Amino acid sequence: MDFSLSEEQLMFRDLARKFAEGELRPRLREAEQQGWVPRELVAKMAALGLLAAHLPTDAGGAGIGCLAAAVIWEELSKVSWTMTLGALGHAVLSGTILAAAASEEQRRQYLAPLCRGELLFATATVEPNAGSDATAIEARAVLEGDCWRLNGTKNFVTGGGRADYLLVLAQTDRQLKAKGMVLLLVDARAPGITRETVRLVGGRSGDLVNLAFSDCRVPAANVVGRVGRGLHAAFHGIDTARVFIAAGALGMAQGCLDAAIRYSRERQQFGRPIGGFQLVQETIARLYAEISSLRWQLYYAADLKDRGQPHGKELSAVKWLASELAVRAAAAAIRLHGAYGCSDEYPLEHHYRDAVLSTILGGTSEMHQLMIGRELTGFNAMV
Ligand SMILES: Cc1cc2nc3c(=O)[nH]c(=O)nc-3n(C[C@H](O)[C@H](O)[C@H](O)COP(=O)(O)OP(=O)(O)OC[C@H]3O[C@@H](n4cnc5c(N)ncnc54)[C@H](O)[C@@H]3O)c2cc1C
């Protein structure tokens, strides 16, 4: 058992740290206001090998696996989680799905430009009546000659406003339930698609939209994977996204801890630095203990995944606990900064707004507890 990061992992960590400080931090407020991250920044991230780091080299990625990519995501999210959100929908969710399920022709046409950040992708599964229960989707795909006719609504699509292509999960035969689903690659400029911008409490530069498809025609060849395996393909991407969401949550928590330590050394009250008070140290010590423990759980789960081993409960455990820790860490760090922590002068209030979202996307905390429970007891308490 070796607990040290490899030379390559350390190199990517340092690269990500520099990129986050030099490129993300100065643009955070602007990106939050406009609602998305500029394409040139996505392209820069790609040029450094940070965007699609986990994807295999033959797909155009850096081929360093999920563990090393999680280290990258921690560094980026320490500075700004919301600025990684679009990349999560694009390279992590959509990229993973395409790398695993796309045909050779689709890989050639779409995957390399995705990895270079030239074409942007988003994945749309969730609907008004189908959130945690993905088997309940109502979007309908009907094959008519050489085209699918797509109708339905998709909500909270990350990166959906500016995406060039959408991976849309739809039902072909309601009787077949999960086995009737298809994942379609849809040109985002095709007629019959309307978008509505979504403004959430955080994740403000994630370019989230709700999408409506009305008799949208999609070429028959644009099935990703096989008809009947759409949900399976989507779940494969969501599983990988969970590694990145947990890493992002730990990054946010670490960013909050770093700020708390800095401030506790600078801020004087009652004639001495507040870091000298025992209760302040308790806050810092608790965050340190929780973050460093969960970081090993994250690396363990990511390593299992990289080695193709079962990793369900291990990943659910860290996705659940790290996202909830990020919420607590942001609140504790803001408290430690007093009123200054609530102002946007300090790098905390955006973590406070973003952290809560990490408890929801990629499966809510409740769903992850139920998944762990199902694996350990053999009983499914979800339905
Ligand atoms: C920032 C962000 C980005 C997102 N990006 C995307 C995206 O790119 N593409 C996409 O398709 N979707 C996306 N989503 C949607 C996300 O996947 C869903 O929000 C999530 O799956 C939960 O669905 P829901 O919001 O409908 O909540 P619901 O499923 O309605 O859940 C509501 C509450 O009920 C609880 N609950 C539900 N079922 C059970 C049960 N069986 N037992 C106990 N409790 C239960 C949940 O835990 C939750 O607390 C995004 C969401 C967010 C916040």
The ligand as a MOL file (V3000), in Angstrom:
LIG
                    3D

  0  0  0     0  0            999 V3000
M  V30 BEGIN CTAB
M  V30 COUNTS 53 58 0 0 0
M  V30 BEGIN ATOM
M  V30 1 C -26.1370 21.9260 -9.8500 0
M  V30 2 C -26.9560 20.8660 -10.4980 0
M  V30 3 C -26.5990 20.3930 -11.7480 0
M  V30 4 C -27.3610 19.4120 -12.3880 0
M  V30 5 N -27.0050 19.0020 -13.6490 0
M  V30 6 C -27.7890 18.1060 -14.2980 0
M  V30 7 C -27.4680 17.7120 -15.6460 0
M  V30 8 O -26.4820 18.1530 -16.2370 0
M  V30 9 N -28.3070 16.8390 -16.2680 0
M  V30 10 C -29.4180 16.3410 -15.6650 0
M  V30 11 O -30.1370 15.5540 -16.2750 0
M  V30 12 N -29.7250 16.6880 -14.3780 0
M  V30 13 C -28.9510 17.5510 -13.6990 0
M  V30 14 N -29.2670 17.9260 -12.4050 0
M  V30 15 C -30.4600 17.3650 -11.7930 0
M  V30 16 C -30.1050 16.3530 -10.7000 0
M  V30 17 O -29.6190 15.1870 -11.2770 0
M  V30 18 C -31.3800 16.1270 -9.8620 0
M  V30 19 O -31.6430 17.3440 -9.1930 0
M  V30 20 C -31.2260 14.9990 -8.8590 0
M  V30 21 O -31.1320 13.7700 -9.5220 0
M  V30 22 C -32.4140 14.9380 -7.8810 0
M  V30 23 O -33.6250 14.9840 -8.5630 0
M  V30 24 P -34.7290 16.0570 -8.1220 0
M  V30 25 O -34.0760 17.3890 -8.0350 0
M  V30 26 O -35.8820 15.9220 -9.0530 0
M  V30 27 O -35.1650 15.6460 -6.6550 0
M  V30 28 P -36.2220 14.4690 -6.2440 0
M  V30 29 O -35.8070 13.1820 -6.8420 0
M  V30 30 O -37.5930 14.9490 -6.4730 0
M  V30 31 O -35.9600 14.4140 -4.6750 0
M  V30 32 C -36.5430 15.3320 -3.7530 0
M  V30 33 C -36.1720 14.8560 -2.3480 0
M  V30 34 O -36.7610 13.5690 -2.0950 0
M  V30 35 C -35.7500 12.6610 -1.7110 0
M  V30 36 N -36.0800 11.3250 -2.2070 0
M  V30 37 C -36.4320 10.9690 -3.4740 0
M  V30 38 N -36.6450 9.6540 -3.5520 0
M  V30 39 C -36.4050 9.1560 -2.3140 0
M  V30 40 C -36.4280 7.8500 -1.7330 0
M  V30 41 N -36.7350 6.7510 -2.4620 0
M  V30 42 N -36.1340 7.7320 -0.4220 0
M  V30 43 C -35.7960 8.7990 0.3180 0
M  V30 44 N -35.7310 10.0490 -0.1730 0
M  V30 45 C -36.0410 10.2270 -1.4540 0
M  V30 46 C -34.4680 13.1860 -2.3200 0
M  V30 47 O -33.3120 12.6960 -1.6380 0
M  V30 48 C -34.6580 14.6860 -2.1580 0
M  V30 49 O -34.2940 15.0740 -0.8580 0
M  V30 50 C -28.5190 18.8900 -11.7460 0
M  V30 51 C -28.8600 19.3540 -10.4720 0
M  V30 52 C -28.1070 20.3260 -9.8470 0
M  V30 53 C -28.5070 20.8050 -8.4850 0
M  V30 END ATOM
M  V30 BEGIN BOND
M  V30 1 1 1 2
M  V30 2 1 2 3
M  V30 3 2 2 52
M  V30 4 2 3 4
M  V30 5 1 4 5
M  V30 6 1 4 50
M  V30 7 2 5 6
M  V30 8 1 6 7
M  V30 9 1 6 13
M  V30 10 2 7 8
M  V30 11 1 7 9
M  V30 12 1 9 10
M  V30 13 2 10 11
M  V30 14 1 10 12
M  V30 15 2 12 13
M  V30 16 1 13 14
M  V30 17 1 14 15
M  V30 18 1 14 50
M  V30 19 1 15 16
M  V30 20 1 16 17
M  V30 21 1 16 18
M  V30 22 1 18 19
M  V30 23 1 18 20
M  V30 24 1 20 21
M  V30 25 1 20 22
M  V30 26 1 22 23
M  V30 27 1 23 24
M  V30 28 2 24 25
M  V30 29 1 24 26
M  V30 30 1 24 27
M  V30 31 1 27 28
M  V30 32 2 28 29
M  V30 33 1 28 30
M  V30 34 1 28 31
M  V30 35 1 31 32
M  V30 36 1 32 33
M  V30 37 1 33 34
M  V30 38 1 33 48
M  V30 39 1 34 35
M  V30 40 1 35 36
M  V30 41 1 35 46
M  V30 42 1 36 37
M  V30 43 1 36 45
M  V30 44 2 37 38
M  V30 45 1 38 39
M  V30 46 1 39 40
M  V30 47 2 39 45
M  V30 48 1 40 41
M  V30 49 2 40 42
M  V30 50 1 42 43
M  V30 51 2 43 44
M  V30 52 1 44 45
M  V30 53 1 46 47
M  V30 54 1 46 48
M  V30 55 1 48 49
M  V30 56 2 50 51
M  V30 57 1 51 52
M  V30 58 1 52 53
M  V30 END BOND
M  V30 END CTAB
M  END
